[in-house]
Amino acid sequence: MKATYNDRLKVSLSRLTLSSPLLPASGTFGYGYEVVKFNSRYYFGALITKGLSLRPREGNRPPRIKETPCGLINSIGLENPGLEVFMENILPVMKDVGLPIIVNLAGHDVNEFLEMIELLNSEEKIVGYEINISCPNVSLGGLEFFYNKGALRELLSEVRQMSRKINIVKIPPDIFHFKEIVDIVLQEGFRILTVANTYPAMYLDIENVDFYFERKFGGLSGPAIYPLTLRLVYLIKKEFPEVQIIASGGVYNANVALQYVLCGASLIEIGAASFINPNIARDVYEGILNYLDQKGFYNLEEIVGLVHRM
């Protein structure tokens, strides 16, 4: 790939410049270093970890995954080895990839978030935190912060004071009450949003007349959700133009990624599609470049939010 192409897709994330607008959605590429096996390292701008907690989490009991028409429901439950194992065994391998690292933090209360941030702040290769207030399939944390606005304000206020990294808030896909949540995020000094997490969903085992997942519900991802999340990206950017949006939801080709960009997203997370095509990042990256060539644009920045300027 020509070096000039890399310049065309460079994107700013706060004070950082990334070589690509593409990111692996948390939990869909493990801890990110697996992308090297598929030559995807050159097409991602940074790595995003699986959701990380202070202590190990076993996650939910199987079954945890169910394929649906045009989608995938997961009920993983944020299984992870905890911060100590992450820092000792996983982070060194991630550093070897050579990309900036964003850690998805999934604490169950404010203190857990702060303890993790305090320990991770000194890691130079970690450039940002994705604060997860939107996981639909855990008992503590996740959506609890979304429902309890007082707890959310406290969390964001404390994180802003403690963090020495770029701070990103990953919001749930609430297509009806997004203004309230974004208002709070902005009031607490945050300007970067990941829009959005999976959609709460359910599947029934009709043979046994029972719920498929132990927790009854999971999170729906995949192509089925992208039109809903696309509308949410558009509305948030229209209402809050000062917000930088990382779009996440159903990106399975360059066409979908470009729709998100045109609606106002400057970065794109790729998730469930990687289970089918491990080289999806390459295909999306090259598809975006081809679109720019065909339409006579030089770089990605020219088309971010273009539909809002029409």
C-alpha positions as a Markdown table, in Angstrom:
| # | Residue | x | y | z |
|---|---|---|---|---|
| 1 | Met | 0.0 | 0.0 | 0.0 |
| 2 | Lys | 1.4 | 3.4 | -0.9 |
| 3 | Ala | 2.4 | 5.7 | 1.9 |
| 4 | Thr | 0.3 | 8.5 | 0.6 |
| 5 | Tyr | -2.8 | 6.4 | 1.2 |
| 6 | Asn | -2.0 | 6.3 | 4.9 |
| 7 | Asp | -2.0 | 10.1 | 5.0 |
| 8 | Arg | -5.4 | 10.2 | 3.4 |
| 9 | Leu | -7.1 | 8.2 | 6.2 |
| 10 | Lys | -5.3 | 9.6 | 9.1 |
| 11 | Val | -7.7 | 10.8 | 11.8 |
| 12 | Ser | -7.3 | 12.8 | 15.1 |
| 13 | Leu | -8.5 | 11.3 | 18.3 |
| 14 | Ser | -8.3 | 14.2 | 20.8 |
| 15 | Arg | -4.6 | 15.1 | 20.9 |
| 16 | Leu | -3.5 | 11.9 | 19.1 |
| 17 | Thr | -3.2 | 11.2 | 15.4 |
| 18 | Leu | -4.1 | 7.7 | 14.3 |
| 19 | Ser | -3.0 | 6.2 | 11.0 |
| 20 | Ser | -6.5 | 4.7 | 10.3 |
| 21 | Pro | -10.1 | 5.5 | 11.4 |
| 22 | Leu | -10.7 | 1.8 | 12.0 |
| 23 | Leu | -10.7 | 0.2 | 15.5 |
| 24 | Pro | -11.5 | -3.3 | 16.7 |
| 25 | Ala | -14.7 | -3.2 | 18.8 |
| 26 | Ser | -14.1 | -4.3 | 22.3 |
| 27 | Gly | -14.5 | -8.0 | 22.8 |
| 28 | Thr | -14.5 | -9.0 | 19.2 |
| 29 | Phe | -10.8 | -9.3 | 18.5 |
| 30 | Gly | -9.7 | -10.6 | 21.9 |
| 31 | Tyr | -7.1 | -8.2 | 23.2 |
| 32 | Gly | -6.2 | -7.0 | 19.7 |
| 33 | Tyr | -2.8 | -8.6 | 19.1 |
| 34 | Glu | -4.5 | -11.4 | 17.3 |
| 35 | Val | -5.0 | -9.1 | 14.3 |
| 36 | Val | -1.3 | -9.6 | 13.4 |
| 37 | Lys | -2.1 | -13.2 | 12.3 |
| 38 | Phe | -4.4 | -11.8 | 9.6 |
| 39 | Asn | -2.3 | -8.9 | 8.5 |
| 40 | Ser | -4.9 | -6.5 | 9.9 |
| 41 | Arg | -2.4 | -4.5 | 11.9 |
| 42 | Tyr | -1.9 | -2.1 | 9.0 |
| 43 | Tyr | -5.5 | -1.3 | 8.8 |
| 44 | Phe | -6.4 | -0.5 | 12.4 |
| 45 | Gly | -5.4 | 2.8 | 14.0 |
| 46 | Ala | -5.3 | 1.5 | 17.5 |
| 47 | Leu | -6.2 | -1.6 | 19.5 |
| 48 | Ile | -9.1 | -1.8 | 22.0 |
| 49 | Thr | -9.1 | -4.4 | 24.7 |
| 50 | Lys | -11.9 | -6.7 | 25.8 |
| 51 | Gly | -13.8 | -5.3 | 28.7 |
| 52 | Leu | -11.4 | -5.2 | 31.7 |
| 53 | Ser | -12.3 | -5.4 | 35.4 |
| 54 | Leu | -10.1 | -5.1 | 38.5 |
| 55 | Arg | -10.5 | -8.7 | 39.5 |
| 56 | Pro | -11.1 | -11.8 | 37.3 |
| 57 | Arg | -14.6 | -12.4 | 36.0 |
| 58 | Glu | -15.9 | -15.8 | 35.0 |
| 59 | Gly | -18.6 | -14.4 | 32.8 |
| 60 | Asn | -22.0 | -16.0 | 32.3 |
| 61 | Arg | -22.6 | -19.7 | 32.0 |
| 62 | Pro | -22.9 | -21.2 | 28.5 |
| 63 | Pro | -24.5 | -21.0 | 26.1 |
| 64 | Arg | -23.2 | -17.5 | 25.4 |
| 65 | Ile | -23.7 | -17.0 | 21.7 |
| 66 | Lys | -26.7 | -17.4 | 19.4 |
| 67 | Glu | -26.7 | -16.5 | 15.7 |
| 68 | Thr | -29.9 | -14.8 | 14.5 |
| 69 | Pro | -31.0 | -13.5 | 11.1 |
| 70 | Cys | -28.5 | -10.8 | 10.2 |
| 71 | Gly | -27.1 | -10.8 | 13.7 |
| 72 | Leu | -25.5 | -12.4 | 16.7 |
| 73 | Ile | -26.7 | -12.3 | 20.3 |
| 74 | Asn | -24.0 | -12.6 | 23.0 |
| 75 | Ser | -24.2 | -13.1 | 26.7 |
| 76 | Ile | -20.5 | -13.3 | 27.5 |
| 77 | Gly | -20.8 | -11.4 | 30.8 |
| 78 | Leu | -17.4 | -9.6 | 30.4 |
| 79 | Glu | -15.3 | -12.6 | 31.1 |
| 80 | Asn | -11.7 | -11.5 | 31.6 |
| 81 | Pro | -8.6 | -12.4 | 33.7 |
| 82 | Gly | -8.5 | -9.2 | 35.8 |
| 83 | Leu | -6.2 | -6.2 | 35.8 |
| 84 | Glu | -3.1 | -8.0 | 37.3 |
| 85 | Val | -3.0 | -10.7 | 34.7 |
| 86 | Phe | -3.7 | -8.2 | 32.0 |
| 87 | Met | -0.8 | -6.0 | 33.0 |
| 88 | Glu | 1.7 | -8.9 | 33.5 |
| 89 | Asn | 0.8 | -11.2 | 30.6 |
| 90 | Ile | -1.4 | -9.5 | 28.0 |
| 91 | Leu | -0.3 | -5.9 | 27.9 |
| 92 | Pro | 3.4 | -6.8 | 26.9 |
| 93 | Val | 2.1 | -8.7 | 23.9 |
| 94 | Met | -0.2 | -5.9 | 22.9 |
| 95 | Lys | 2.7 | -3.5 | 23.0 |
| 96 | Asp | 4.7 | -5.6 | 20.6 |
| 97 | Val | 2.0 | -4.9 | 17.9 |
| 98 | Gly | 3.1 | -1.3 | 17.8 |
| 99 | Leu | -0.3 | 0.3 | 17.8 |
| 100 | Pro | -1.7 | 2.7 | 20.4 |
| 101 | Ile | -3.8 | 0.9 | 23.0 |
| 102 | Ile | -7.2 | 1.8 | 24.3 |
| 103 | Val | -8.4 | -0.1 | 27.4 |
| 104 | Asn | -12.1 | -0.8 | 27.7 |
| 105 | Leu | -12.9 | -0.4 | 31.4 |
| 106 | Ala | -15.9 | -2.3 | 32.8 |
| 107 | Gly | -15.9 | -1.6 | 36.5 |
| 108 | His | -18.9 | -2.5 | 38.7 |
| 109 | Asp | -18.7 | 0.7 | 40.7 |
| 110 | Val | -16.9 | 4.0 | 40.7 |
| 111 | Asn | -14.0 | 2.8 | 43.0 |
| 112 | Glu | -13.2 | -0.1 | 40.7 |
| 113 | Phe | -12.9 | 2.2 | 37.7 |
| 114 | Leu | -10.6 | 4.6 | 39.6 |
| 115 | Glu | -8.4 | 1.8 | 40.9 |
| 116 | Met | -7.8 | 0.5 | 37.4 |
| 117 | Ile | -7.1 | 4.0 | 36.0 |
| 118 | Glu | -4.7 | 4.7 | 38.8 |
| 119 | Leu | -2.7 | 1.6 | 37.9 |
| 120 | Leu | -2.9 | 2.0 | 34.2 |
| 121 | Asn | -2.0 | 5.7 | 34.0 |
| 122 | Ser | 1.7 | 5.1 | 34.0 |
| 123 | Glu | 1.6 | 2.8 | 31.0 |
| 124 | Glu | 2.8 | 5.0 | 28.1 |
| 125 | Lys | 1.5 | 2.8 | 25.3 |
| 126 | Ile | -2.0 | 3.0 | 26.7 |
| 127 | Val | -3.4 | 6.2 | 25.2 |
| 128 | Gly | -7.0 | 6.1 | 26.2 |
| 129 | Tyr | -9.8 | 4.6 | 28.2 |
| 130 | Glu | -13.2 | 3.5 | 26.8 |
| 131 | Ile | -15.5 | 3.9 | 29.8 |
| 132 | Asn | -18.1 | 1.2 | 29.4 |
| 133 | Ile | -21.5 | 2.3 | 30.8 |
| 134 | Ser | -23.5 | 0.2 | 28.4 |
| 135 | Cys | -22.9 | -3.6 | 28.7 |
| 136 | Pro | -26.4 | -5.2 | 28.6 |
| 137 | Asn | -25.5 | -8.6 | 30.0 |
| 138 | Val | -23.9 | -8.1 | 33.5 |
| 139 | Ser | -25.6 | -7.7 | 36.9 |
| 140 | Leu | -23.4 | -4.9 | 38.2 |
| 141 | Gly | -21.9 | -1.9 | 36.3 |
| 142 | Gly | -22.7 | -1.5 | 32.7 |
| 143 | Leu | -26.2 | -0.2 | 32.2 |
| 144 | Glu | -26.6 | 0.5 | 35.9 |
| 145 | Phe | -24.6 | 3.7 | 35.3 |
| 146 | Phe | -26.9 | 4.6 | 32.5 |
| 147 | Tyr | -30.1 | 4.1 | 34.6 |
| 148 | Asn | -28.7 | 5.9 | 37.6 |
| 149 | Lys | -27.8 | 9.4 | 36.4 |
| 150 | Gly | -26.4 | 10.4 | 39.8 |
| 151 | Ala | -24.0 | 7.5 | 39.8 |
| 152 | Leu | -23.1 | 8.3 | 36.2 |
| 153 | Arg | -22.2 | 11.9 | 37.0 |
| 154 | Glu | -20.1 | 10.8 | 39.9 |
| 155 | Leu | -18.3 | 8.2 | 37.8 |
| 156 | Leu | -17.5 | 10.7 | 35.0 |
| 157 | Ser | -16.4 | 13.4 | 37.4 |
| 158 | Glu | -14.0 | 11.1 | 39.2 |
| 159 | Val | -12.7 | 9.6 | 36.0 |
| 160 | Arg | -12.0 | 13.0 | 34.5 |
| 161 | Gln | -10.0 | 14.0 | 37.6 |
| 162 | Met | -8.0 | 10.7 | 37.8 |
| 163 | Ser | -7.3 | 9.9 | 34.2 |
| 164 | Arg | -4.2 | 11.1 | 32.4 |
| 165 | Lys | -5.3 | 9.5 | 29.1 |
| 166 | Ile | -7.9 | 10.2 | 26.3 |
| 167 | Asn | -11.3 | 9.5 | 27.7 |
| 168 | Ile | -14.1 | 7.9 | 25.6 |
| 169 | Val | -17.6 | 7.1 | 26.9 |
| 170 | Lys | -19.3 | 4.1 | 25.4 |
| 171 | Ile | -23.0 | 4.7 | 25.5 |
| 172 | Pro | -25.9 | 2.3 | 25.2 |
| 173 | Pro | -28.1 | 2.4 | 22.0 |
| 174 | Asp | -31.0 | 4.3 | 23.6 |
| 175 | Ile | -32.6 | 5.8 | 20.5 |
| 176 | Phe | -35.2 | 7.7 | 22.5 |
| 177 | His | -33.4 | 9.3 | 25.5 |
| 178 | Phe | -29.9 | 9.9 | 24.0 |
| 179 | Lys | -30.1 | 13.7 | 24.6 |
| 180 | Glu | -30.1 | 13.3 | 28.4 |
| 181 | Ile | -27.1 | 11.0 | 28.5 |
| 182 | Val | -25.1 | 13.1 | 26.0 |
| 183 | Asp | -25.9 | 16.2 | 28.0 |
| 184 | Ile | -24.5 | 14.6 | 31.1 |
| 185 | Val | -21.4 | 13.4 | 29.3 |
| 186 | Leu | -20.7 | 16.9 | 28.0 |
| 187 | Gln | -21.4 | 18.6 | 31.3 |
| 188 | Glu | -18.8 | 16.4 | 32.9 |
| 189 | Gly | -16.2 | 17.4 | 30.4 |
| 190 | Phe | -16.1 | 14.5 | 27.9 |
| 191 | Arg | -16.2 | 15.0 | 24.2 |
| 192 | Ile | -15.7 | 11.5 | 22.6 |
| 193 | Leu | -18.5 | 8.9 | 22.4 |
| 194 | Thr | -18.6 | 5.4 | 21.2 |
| 195 | Val | -22.1 | 5.0 | 19.7 |
| 196 | Ala | -23.2 | 2.5 | 20.6 |
| 197 | Asn | -23.1 | -0.9 | 22.3 |
| 198 | Thr | -25.2 | -4.0 | 21.4 |
| 199 | Tyr | -29.0 | -3.9 | 21.7 |
| 200 | Pro | -30.7 | -5.8 | 24.5 |
| 201 | Ala | -32.2 | -8.9 | 22.9 |
| 202 | Met | -33.6 | -12.3 | 23.7 |
| 203 | Tyr | -33.9 | -15.8 | 22.2 |
| 204 | Leu | -36.1 | -18.7 | 23.3 |
| 205 | Asp | -35.6 | -22.4 | 23.2 |
| 206 | Ile | -39.0 | -23.5 | 22.0 |
| 207 | Glu | -38.3 | -27.3 | 22.2 |
| 208 | Asn | -37.6 | -27.0 | 26.0 |
| 209 | Val | -39.9 | -23.9 | 26.4 |
| 210 | Asp | -37.1 | -22.1 | 28.1 |
| 211 | Phe | -34.8 | -19.1 | 27.8 |
| 212 | Tyr | -31.7 | -19.8 | 25.7 |
| 213 | Phe | -29.4 | -17.7 | 27.9 |
| 214 | Glu | -29.2 | -18.2 | 31.6 |
| 215 | Arg | -29.6 | -14.4 | 32.1 |
| 216 | Lys | -32.6 | -14.4 | 29.7 |
| 217 | Phe | -31.2 | -11.5 | 27.7 |
| 218 | Gly | -28.1 | -10.8 | 25.7 |
| 219 | Gly | -26.7 | -8.1 | 23.4 |
| 220 | Leu | -27.6 | -8.1 | 19.6 |
| 221 | Ser | -24.8 | -7.1 | 17.2 |
| 222 | Gly | -24.3 | -7.6 | 13.5 |
| 223 | Pro | -25.8 | -6.1 | 10.3 |
| 224 | Ala | -29.3 | -6.0 | 11.7 |
| 225 | Ile | -28.5 | -3.2 | 14.1 |
| 226 | Tyr | -26.6 | -0.8 | 11.8 |
| 227 | Pro | -29.6 | 1.2 | 10.5 |
| 228 | Leu | -30.7 | 1.9 | 14.1 |
| 229 | Thr | -27.2 | 2.9 | 15.2 |
| 230 | Leu | -26.7 | 5.0 | 12.0 |
| 231 | Arg | -29.8 | 7.0 | 12.9 |
| 232 | Leu | -28.5 | 7.5 | 16.4 |
| 233 | Val | -25.1 | 8.7 | 15.1 |
| 234 | Tyr | -26.8 | 11.2 | 12.8 |
| 235 | Leu | -29.1 | 12.5 | 15.5 |
| 236 | Ile | -26.3 | 12.9 | 18.1 |
| 237 | Lys | -24.0 | 14.7 | 15.6 |
| 238 | Lys | -26.9 | 17.0 | 14.5 |
| 239 | Glu | -27.8 | 17.9 | 18.1 |
| 240 | Phe | -24.2 | 17.9 | 19.5 |
| 241 | Pro | -21.8 | 18.9 | 16.7 |
| 242 | Glu | -19.0 | 19.3 | 19.2 |
| 243 | Val | -19.0 | 15.6 | 20.0 |
| 244 | Gln | -16.5 | 13.3 | 18.3 |
| 245 | Ile | -18.2 | 10.0 | 17.5 |
| 246 | Ile | -16.7 | 6.5 | 17.2 |
| 247 | Ala | -19.4 | 4.6 | 15.4 |
| 248 | Ser | -19.9 | 0.9 | 16.4 |
| 249 | Gly | -22.6 | -1.4 | 15.2 |
| 250 | Gly | -23.1 | -3.8 | 12.3 |
| 251 | Val | -20.1 | -2.7 | 10.1 |
| 252 | Tyr | -19.7 | -5.5 | 7.6 |
| 253 | Asn | -18.4 | -3.7 | 4.6 |
| 254 | Ala | -17.1 | -0.3 | 3.5 |
| 255 | Asn | -20.6 | 0.9 | 2.5 |
| 256 | Val | -21.8 | 0.7 | 6.1 |
| 257 | Ala | -18.6 | 2.4 | 7.4 |
| 258 | Leu | -19.0 | 5.2 | 4.9 |
| 259 | Gln | -22.6 | 5.8 | 5.9 |
| 260 | Tyr | -21.5 | 6.3 | 9.5 |
| 261 | Val | -18.8 | 8.7 | 8.3 |
| 262 | Leu | -21.2 | 10.7 | 6.2 |
| 263 | Cys | -23.5 | 10.9 | 9.3 |
| 264 | Gly | -20.7 | 12.3 | 11.4 |
| 265 | Ala | -18.5 | 9.6 | 12.8 |
| 266 | Ser | -14.8 | 10.1 | 12.4 |
| 267 | Leu | -13.8 | 6.7 | 13.6 |
| 268 | Ile | -15.4 | 3.3 | 13.1 |
| 269 | Glu | -15.3 | 0.1 | 15.2 |
| 270 | Ile | -15.6 | -3.2 | 13.5 |
| 271 | Gly | -17.0 | -6.1 | 15.6 |
| 272 | Ala | -19.0 | -9.2 | 14.8 |
| 273 | Ala | -18.1 | -9.1 | 11.1 |
| 274 | Ser | -14.6 | -10.2 | 12.1 |
| 275 | Phe | -15.9 | -13.6 | 13.1 |
| 276 | Ile | -16.8 | -14.2 | 9.5 |
| 277 | Asn | -14.0 | -12.3 | 7.8 |
| 278 | Pro | -10.8 | -11.9 | 9.9 |
| 279 | Asn | -9.5 | -9.5 | 7.2 |
| 280 | Ile | -12.6 | -7.3 | 7.3 |
| 281 | Ala | -10.5 | -4.3 | 8.4 |
| 282 | Arg | -8.5 | -4.5 | 5.2 |
| 283 | Asp | -11.6 | -4.7 | 3.0 |
| 284 | Val | -13.2 | -1.7 | 4.7 |
| 285 | Tyr | -10.0 | 0.3 | 4.6 |
| 286 | Glu | -9.5 | -0.3 | 0.9 |
| 287 | Gly | -13.2 | 0.3 | 0.2 |
| 288 | Ile | -13.1 | 3.7 | 1.8 |
| 289 | Leu | -10.1 | 4.7 | -0.3 |
| 290 | Asn | -11.8 | 3.5 | -3.4 |
| 291 | Tyr | -14.9 | 5.6 | -2.5 |
| 292 | Leu | -12.7 | 8.7 | -2.0 |
| 293 | Asp | -11.1 | 8.2 | -5.4 |
| 294 | Gln | -14.4 | 7.7 | -7.2 |
| 295 | Lys | -16.0 | 10.8 | -5.6 |
| 296 | Gly | -13.0 | 13.0 | -6.0 |
| 297 | Phe | -12.2 | 13.5 | -2.3 |
| 298 | Tyr | -8.6 | 13.5 | -1.1 |
| 299 | Asn | -9.0 | 12.5 | 2.6 |
| 300 | Leu | -11.6 | 11.2 | 5.0 |
| 301 | Glu | -11.9 | 14.5 | 6.9 |
| 302 | Glu | -13.7 | 16.0 | 3.8 |
| 303 | Ile | -16.6 | 13.6 | 4.2 |
| 304 | Val | -17.1 | 13.4 | 7.9 |
| 305 | Gly | -20.6 | 14.6 | 8.6 |
| 306 | Leu | -21.1 | 15.6 | 5.0 |
| 307 | Val | -24.9 | 15.0 | 5.1 |
| 308 | His | -25.1 | 17.7 | 7.8 |
| 309 | Arg | -23.7 | 20.3 | 5.4 |
| 310 | Met | -26.0 | 19.5 | 2.5 |
